[in-house]
Amino acid sequence: MAIPRAAQTQRRTRIQEEKEEVILEAALDVFSRRGFRGATIDQIAEVAGMSKPNLLYYFRTKEAMHRTLIDRVLDTWLEPLRAFDAEGDPEEEVRSYIRRKLEMARDFPRESRLFANEILQGAPNIEDVLKGPLKALVDEKVEVIRSWISAGKIVGCDPYHLIFSIWSTTQHYADFDVQVRAVLGEGRACDDRFEDAARFLEAFFVRGLVPIGAS
């Protein structure tokens, strides 16, 4: 994980910690709207309400701010996948995963767009993460899904594409929120849309995974 410059000092003060959080909050706002390439340190400093030299005391580069945010996003987003339990009931595990991913889409839309922008640009700053820790975790959970298939608990499927499908359908509600609200219209564009989505996606995925004849 990228380490803020100020955090490298021997004694990190409360003020330093607070300043770093202000900067990261501003950087998240700018990166999620403009992407990594479109964002500038000047823009981030303006949103943070501080001078550029002051900001650079805490983070020397735009890359350092971006990587710190990406690391935080991945740590938060991957927690539900880490919780996928081989000993759990597959139906409940899938339902729980879908709901937790939708909760993140609802509560962390800027973080979702930050990550989506990075991927759309070819992931130049996080390729090592995608091919390293992310792939290792997904490979581990793929084996969990394969164990359910082998035990006859769910129908045969490609575990990778099952995970990809859950990612894409749940994150759609963050990355394309403007479109979702516009199409649903005023009557359905409230927070209830996430509960509606959860019920639909639970039924969609679970029904497709339950073996024929299973109760």
URMO-V291759 format. One line per field, one symbol per residue. phi: phi as a letter, one per 30 degrees, with the letter a starting at -180 (. if undefined). A space follows every 50 residues. Layout:
phi->???
This chain:
phi->.dceedddddbcdeddddddddddddddddddcciddddbddddddddib ddddddddbdbdddddddddddddddddeddddecddddeddddeddddd ddddddcbdddddeddddddcjhdcbeddddcedddddeddddddddddd didbddadeddddeddeddddedcdbeddeddddiedbdddddddddddd deddddddcdddjdd
